[in-house]
Amino acid sequence: MGALTAIAAVIASARLQSVGNDLGTIDELRVIAAAVIGGTALAGGFGTIQGAILGALIMQSLQSGMAMVGVDAPLQSIVVGTVLVLAVWIDIVYRKRAGV
């Protein structure tokens, strides 16, 4: 994980032509939302690679769409948080009905 973090830091610093200690702030919210949307339960269990990729694509599409429309950054975080809460709620309801 440390090696992947180092590679991501090198790529991000090369892309942005600068480095800051707040580069990945709030990205963990988007990663958790992508995992939950992809089908991984927060209470434990299993998930698939395809689901994680699909969740990441959905979250990136949502973020890129909001950026293109001109939505402010704090409102983008609120929308991502709302999507996360909705995905967790749907997962809980589904698992209760399925008896899992």
C-alpha positions in Angstrom: 0.0 0.0 0.0 2.9 2.3 0.7 4.4 1.7 -2.7 1.0 2.4 -4.4 0.7 5.6 -2.3 4.2 6.7 -3.4 3.4 6.1 -7.1 0.1 8.0 -6.8 1.9 10.9 -5.1 4.6 11.1 -7.8 1.9 11.0 -10.6 -0.2 13.7 -8.8 2.7 16.0 -8.2 3.9 15.6 -11.8 0.4 16.3 -13.1 -0.2 19.4 -10.9 3.4 20.7 -11.1 3.3 21.3 -7.3 3.1 19.4 -4.0 1.0 20.2 -0.9 0.2 18.3 2.2 -3.5 18.7 1.6 -3.5 17.0 -1.9 -5.8 14.1 -1.1 -8.2 15.8 1.3 -11.7 14.4 1.3 -10.7 11.7 -1.3 -11.4 9.0 1.3 -15.1 10.0 1.2 -15.2 9.4 -2.6 -13.3 6.1 -2.2 -15.7 4.8 0.4 -18.7 5.9 -1.6 -17.2 4.1 -4.7 -16.7 0.9 -2.8 -20.3 1.0 -1.3 -21.8 1.8 -4.7 -19.8 -1.1 -6.2 -21.5 -3.5 -3.8 -19.1 -3.8 -0.8 -21.0 -3.8 2.5 -19.7 -1.5 5.2 -20.6 -4.2 7.8 -18.1 -6.6 6.3 -18.6 -9.3 3.7 -17.3 -9.4 0.2 -17.1 -7.3 -2.9 -15.9 -7.7 -6.4 -13.3 -6.0 -8.5 -15.8 -5.3 -11.2 -18.2 -3.7 -8.7 -15.4 -1.5 -7.3 -14.4 -0.4 -10.8 -18.1 0.3 -11.6 -18.5 2.3 -8.4 -15.4 4.3 -9.1 -16.6 5.1 -12.6 -20.0 6.2 -11.3 -18.4 8.4 -8.6 -15.9 10.0 -11.1 -18.7 10.6 -13.6 -20.7 12.3 -10.8 -17.7 14.4 -9.7 -16.7 15.4 -13.3 -20.3 16.3 -14.2 -20.6 18.5 -11.2 -17.3 20.2 -12.0 -18.3 20.8 -15.6 -21.6 22.3 -14.5 -19.8 24.6 -12.1 -21.0 23.2 -8.7 -18.9 24.6 -5.8 -16.5 22.2 -4.1 -18.3 22.2 -0.7 -21.6 21.3 -2.4 -19.8 18.5 -4.4 -18.8 17.0 -1.0 -22.4 17.3 0.2 -23.7 15.5 -2.9 -21.1 12.7 -2.5 -22.0 12.3 1.1 -25.7 12.2 0.3 -25.0 9.5 -2.4 -23.0 7.5 0.1 -25.8 7.7 2.7 -28.3 6.7 0.1 -26.1 3.7 -1.1 -25.7 2.5 2.5 -29.4 2.7 3.2 -30.2 0.8 0.0 -27.6 -1.8 0.9 -29.1 -2.2 4.4 -32.6 -2.6 3.0 -31.5 -5.1 0.4 -29.6 -7.2 2.8 -32.5 -7.3 5.3 -34.9 -8.4 2.6 -32.5 -11.0 1.2 -31.8 -12.3 4.7 -28.1 -11.9 4.4 
